[in-house]
């Protein structure tokens, strides 16, 4: 039997995943020669490789795991694979501050899609935390949004919608191996980015840059994304998307510490506001004592840790292999 979490424990797990993901920009800034497409290709393949190893370590056949995962998990994998590539293209066309600010709207889309497709209500505390986090991000980016071309603006607007959709897809999927979306998405993104890299500067990269890509993809994404997928069973989509904003808040701090790139006062103040909103929501869940989810999905549907070493494969009651 796979372990179960309370809503508060799941919220803490999302915060930990966001903290891990926040080191990704540091690995990218540490590159010596590789360009963004080379980095993206090797990072994505590393994530897929680690997911593959984890599934094999659990005694599962990867191809059978993908087949048994069902349509929604496969779609979630394709979606997150597309997000890897779209994010890079958006950053190349519009300022990073604009992409960052648009990304923080993902909790709103997750709340809306969760309400429409899963019938999950959005609590007042969640809405207040989303509003406070939005204020914090506005303070972070200040007047540095700048201008960009139409394609970059459209992609930046699509990204948070896709992130919200991913949260709903993963949460509504039957209980299967949580490494499947990462395996599918990493493979797709690796192939796409690799083809772009081959058409440009080539796929080869120095050993140090390959190591940075592996740290970002294999260690950060490959190990923590299955956990992130799993806790979707216990935390509503809007809360998951909001708590994951800890990633974009902490990333500038790591670059400041290790790359000596001092952030502006607005970045620090806005980051403190946003992170405070996220922590406040987590504590509110803990103090309310309402650890159970308000819907009937609970621990029956969603993902589990069947692909993580140390846990057995678990099939929830009434699960089906697809829709």
N, C-alpha and C positions, 0 to 999 in steps of 0.2 A: 504494500500500500504506500503510495507516495505521500509525503508529509503535507499537512494542511496548514494554512496561515490564517491569522485574523486579518482584518482589513488594515489595522495598524501595522502589523508585521510586514504585510505586503507593501505598505507605503514606505516603510523604512528600507525595504529591499530595492524599491525604485530609486530612492535617494542614493543608495550605494551604487547602483548601476549608473546613474547620472554622474556621480563622482568619478567612476571609472572611465566613462565615455569622455569626460572633460579633458582627459590627457591626450586625446586624439589630435587636437590642433597643435599641441607641443611637439608631437612626433613629426607633423608636417613641416613646422617651422624649423625643425632640426635637420631637414634634408640638405645634402651638400650639392648634389648634381641633378637628381631626378626631378622631372616636372610633375605637374598634378595628375596627368593621365597615367604615367608610369607608377606613381605612388598609389593611385586609386586601383589600378589593376592588381598590383601585388598585395595591397591591403585586402582587397575583396577575396582574392584566391586564398590568402592566409586564413581569413575568417571561415571560408568554406572548408578548408582543409582541417582546421581544428574541430569544426562541427562534425565533419566526417569521422575523425578519430574518436570523438566522444560517443557518437552513435555506435561505432564498432566496439568500443570499450564496454558498452552496455549490452553487448551480445546481439545487436540488432543488425539486420541487413539494410544498408542505406537506401537501396532502391525500393525495398519493401516498405521502409519507413516513410518514404515520400508517397508511395501509393496509398498506404494506410492513413496518412495524415489527413486526406480529404481535400476537397477543392479549395476551401477557404484558406487553409494554411499554405497551400501552393500559391494561391493568389497573393497572400500576404508576403510570401517570399519574393515573388516577381515585383510586387510593389516596392518593397524595401530595396531591392536591387536597382530599380529605376530611380529611387530617391538618391542612392549613392551617386549616380551619374548626373542627375538633374541638379543636385546641390553644387557640384563642381562647375557645371555650365553657368548656373546662376551667379556664382561668385566671380566668374570671369567676365560678367557683363554688367553687374551692378555692385555698388559698395557693400562690403560685408555687414555694415551696420543696418542696411535696409533688409538684407536677408535675415539677420538676427531678429529684427523687430517683427517681421512677418512670421517667423517661426514661432514666436511666442503667442500667436493667435491660434495655434493648434489645439489648445484645450477647449476653446469655444467650438471649434468644428467637431472635436471628439464628443463634447457634450451634446451637440445637436444631432450628430449621427447616432450616438448611443441612445438618445431619446427616440429617434425615428425608427431605428432598426431593432433595438433591443428593449425599448420601453423602459429605460432606466431613468429615474428622476435625477435632477441635479440639485444638490443641497445648497442652502444659502451660504454656508461656510465656503464651499467650493467656488461659488460665484464671487464672493468677496475676495477670496485669495487670487482668483484670476484677474480681477480688476486691479488689485494692489500690485500684482506681478507686472501687469501691463504698464502701470505708472512707473515702476522701477526700470523697465526696459527703455521707456521713453527718456528717462533721465540718463540711462547708460549711453544711449546713442546720441543724445543731444541734437545738435544741428549737423551731425556728420553723415546724414542719410545720403546726401548727394543726388546725382542723377544717373540714369542708366538707360540702356536701350529697351525697346518694347519687349523683346524676347526675354531679357533678364527679369523685367518687372513681372511678366506673366508667369514665368517659372517660379519666381519668389512667392507669388500669390497661390500657385498650385501646391507648393511644398507643404504648407501647414494643413491643407485639406487632405492631402495624401497621408500625412502623419496621423491625423484624426481617423481616417479610414482604416489605416493599419491597426490602430488600437481596437477598433470595433471588429475587424475581421479576426484578429487573434483571439479576442475575448469570446467571440461567438463560435469558434471552431471546436470540434469534438476533442476530447482529451487524448492527445498523442504526443510524440516526441517533440519537445520545444526547439530542438536544433534544426528541424526541417526548414523553417523559413530562412534561417541564416545560411544553410547549405544551398538552398535554391537561389536566394538573393545574392550571396557572395559569388556563386558561379556565374550567374547572368551578368552582374556588374563587372566581374573580372574579364569576361569575354569581350563585352562592349568596350571597356576602357582599354583593354589590350589591343583591340583592332584600331582604335584611335591612336594609341601610342605607336603601333607599328607603322601607321601612315605618316607619323611625324618623326620624332627623334629615336624611335625604336623602343623595344620592350626592355632592353638591358639596363641595369642600374648598378652603381657601386654597392659593395657588400654592406657598408654602413647604412645606406639608404634602404636596402632590402631588409635589414634588421629593424629599422624604424617602421617600415610598412608592416612587418610581421608583428611587432609589438602592438601597433594600432589595430590591425585586423585579427591576428591570431589570439592575442592575449586579451585585449580589451573587448572587441566585438565578439570574437568566437566563444569566449568564456562567459561573458556577462549578458549577452543578448538572450540566450536560452533562459536565464533567470528572469530577465525582464519580461520575456514572453510568458513564463509560468505565472508570474504574479498578476497578470491580467485576469486570472480567474477570480481573484480576491479583491481587486481594486477597480472601481468604475473607470471607464475610458477617460473621462474628463480629468479625474485625479491623477491618472497615470501620466497624461500629457503635461499636466501642470507640474508635477513633481520632477519630471525629467528636465524641466527648465534649469534645474541645478547644474546641468551640463554646461549651458551657455553662460551661466554666472561664474562658475569656477574656472573655466578655461583661461580667461585673461590673467588670473592670478598665477597659474602655473607658468605661463609665458613670461610673466613679470619676474618670478622667482628664478627661473632657469635661463631665460634669454635676456634678462635685464631690460625688458621693454616695459617701462613704467606706464601704467594705465592713468588715464585722466581722473580728476576728482569726481567727475560725473559718472564715470564707469564704476568707481568704487562705491559711491553713494547709491546709484541705481542698482548695482548688484546686491548691496546690503538690503535694500528694500525688497527686491525680488526674492532673494533667498529667505528673508524674514517671513514673507508671505507663505512660501512653501513650507517652512518649518512650523509656522503657526497652524497651517491646515493639518499637518501631521499630528501636532500636539492636541488639536481640537478633537481629532478622531480618537486619540488615546484617552482623553479625559471624558469623552461622551459615554464611553463604555459600550457604544454601539459598534461592535466589531464585525457583526454579520452584515452581509450585503442586503439591500432592501428587495432584491429581485429573487426569483426562484431559481436562477441559474446556479448560484452558490458554488459548490464544489463538484457539481455534476458535469458541467461543461467547461470548456476551456483547455488550456495546456497543462502539462504536468512535467515533472523532472525525470521522466522515464529514460531520457537520453543522457542524463548526468551520472557519472560513475558513482556508485555507492547506493543508488536507488533502483528498485525494480520497476519494470514497466507496469503501469496501472491503467486499467480501462474503467472509466466512470460508468455509473449505472445509466443505461439507456443511450449510450453513445452510439453514433452511427459513423461510418467511414467518410461521409461527405456531408452534403447539405441536410 
